[in-house]
Amino acid sequence: MYTFNDLRDMSAPELQKELKNVRQELFELRITVRSGKEKDAAKIHKLQRYIAQILTVLNAGPAPVKTALKPEVKPTKVASKTSKKAKANK
């Protein structure tokens, strides 16, 4: 199993291949646990978590490109000096 940072560095086809392999491994592990050959059922949870990490990286898409542009400055509204009551009396 790869670390999360290693998964980020992988391409989409590599991630798809890894996902397919891990899902197959999970399927086989479930069968062995149910048949009693494997006693450590916690491995199922670990594989499920690993699958979730792969899917997270796949669905995140490409990393955003950071730009060195200055943020856009919006003009602020100037508050009127007269109150609403003064305007109503005019």
C-alpha positions as CSV (number, residue, x, y, z in Angstrom):
1,M,0.0,0.0,0.0
2,Y,1.2,3.5,-0.9
3,T,1.1,6.5,1.4
4,F,-1.3,9.3,0.7
5,N,1.4,11.5,-0.7
6,D,2.6,8.7,-3.0
7,L,-1.0,8.4,-4.3
8,R,-1.1,12.1,-5.1
9,D,2.0,11.7,-7.3
10,M,0.5,8.9,-9.3
11,S,-1.3,9.4,-12.6
12,A,-5.0,8.7,-13.1
13,P,-4.4,5.4,-15.0
14,E,-2.0,4.2,-12.3
15,L,-4.6,5.1,-9.6
16,Q,-7.3,3.2,-11.5
17,K,-5.1,0.1,-11.7
18,E,-4.2,0.3,-8.0
19,L,-7.9,0.7,-7.2
20,K,-8.9,-2.3,-9.2
21,N,-6.2,-4.4,-7.5
22,V,-7.1,-3.3,-4.0
23,R,-10.8,-4.0,-4.7
24,Q,-9.9,-7.5,-5.8
25,E,-7.8,-8.0,-2.7
26,L,-10.7,-6.8,-0.5
27,F,-13.0,-9.2,-2.2
28,E,-10.7,-12.1,-1.6
29,L,-10.1,-11.1,2.0
30,R,-13.8,-11.0,2.8
31,I,-14.1,-14.5,1.5
32,T,-11.2,-15.8,3.6
33,V,-12.5,-14.0,6.7
34,R,-16.0,-15.5,6.3
35,S,-14.5,-19.0,5.7
36,G,-12.5,-18.8,8.9
37,K,-9.0,-19.0,7.2
38,E,-8.2,-15.3,8.2
39,K,-8.7,-14.3,11.8
40,D,-7.7,-10.6,11.4
41,A,-10.9,-8.9,10.2
42,A,-9.4,-5.4,10.8
43,K,-7.6,-5.8,7.5
44,I,-10.9,-5.3,5.8
45,H,-11.3,-1.9,7.4
46,K,-7.7,-0.9,6.4
47,L,-8.4,-1.9,2.8
48,Q,-11.6,0.1,2.8
49,R,-9.8,3.1,4.1
50,Y,-7.1,2.7,1.4
51,I,-9.8,2.5,-1.3
52,A,-11.3,5.8,0.1
53,Q,-7.9,7.5,-0.1
54,I,-7.5,6.4,-3.7
55,L,-10.9,7.6,-4.6
56,T,-10.3,10.9,-2.9
57,V,-7.2,11.5,-4.9
58,L,-8.9,10.5,-8.1
59,N,-11.9,12.8,-7.5
60,A,-9.8,15.8,-6.4
61,G,-8.6,16.3,-9.9
62,P,-5.4,18.2,-10.8
63,A,-3.9,20.5,-8.1
64,P,-4.7,24.2,-8.6
65,V,-2.0,26.3,-10.0
66,K,-0.8,29.1,-7.7
67,T,-0.5,32.5,-9.4
68,A,1.5,35.5,-8.3
69,L,-1.3,38.0,-9.2
70,K,-2.4,40.6,-6.7
71,P,-5.9,40.2,-5.3
72,E,-8.5,42.4,-6.9
73,V,-9.4,45.5,-4.8
74,K,-13.1,46.3,-4.7
75,P,-14.2,49.9,-4.2
76,T,-16.0,50.6,-1.0
77,K,-19.3,52.5,-0.6
78,V,-19.1,55.9,1.0
79,A,-21.7,56.2,3.8
80,S,-24.0,59.1,3.5
81,K,-23.7,61.7,6.3
82,T,-27.4,62.4,6.5
83,S,-29.6,60.0,8.4
84,K,-32.8,58.4,7.0
85,K,-35.0,60.7,9.2
86,A,-33.3,63.8,7.7
87,K,-33.9,62.6,4.2
88,A,-37.6,61.9,5.0
89,N,-38.1,65.4,6.3
90,K,-36.7,67.0,3.1
